[in-house]
Amino acid sequence: MEADLARDDWFDPTAGKVKLGPWGRAWLAERPLAKTTQERYEVAFRRYIDPSFGNVPVNEIREADVRWWYAGMLQDGTGRASAAKAYCVLRATLNSALDDGAIKRNPCRIPGAGEDKSDERPVLSFDEVLGVVEALPPRFRMMACLATFTSLRFGELAALTRRAAHRQPVRGGRGRDAARADGAHGSLQPRAAMIYLHVLKGRSRHIADKLSTQLRAARATDNESAGD
């Protein structure tokens, strides 16, 4: 013990007798995390970590235990992203035990286990998107275009209406790009300008022109309906 103290290598063996479940929940409660991050960490801890290590003292968790646990998640069908998140939460929890002197070494030592290596999702080409749009009933075509080229969430898309979007002209902006958007759309709605600016800097100006045509056609339809 005296030799360990002299090397600054001593740790309190009684501190490590605390089980990982209470330790992890206390660690999560103390973190100054954003709400969404806090929720993701809590889900990872509750779903993947606590069932396996919740009743194990932190100083009894070994590297082999972590390897078997991580491999078991993948074998059971857990997605690689979820497994990586759970591993990161376990590693951070045990890092706090290491900092507090409850353990001498963090057993989370699997190279690359905390990296999300999910395969890239396939993306439709522009022509394929237009094919899908043309195959849809007219009432859903604009939503498909907006979903593809603006990356809006479904709730945002579902809440949009053409009449609400047409209410205000483009205001403000950022220099020449905004002026070009305003001129190209004839002071169309902010949503149209947003789409135009989004694709203006991309590789295909044709996207913006196609959307502009569809937006103008939708407005003309609305105007005809209002005049009836």
Order of alpha helices (4+ residues) and beta strands (2+ residues): alpha-alpha-alpha-alpha-alpha-alpha-alpha-alpha-alpha-alpha-alpha-alpha-alpha
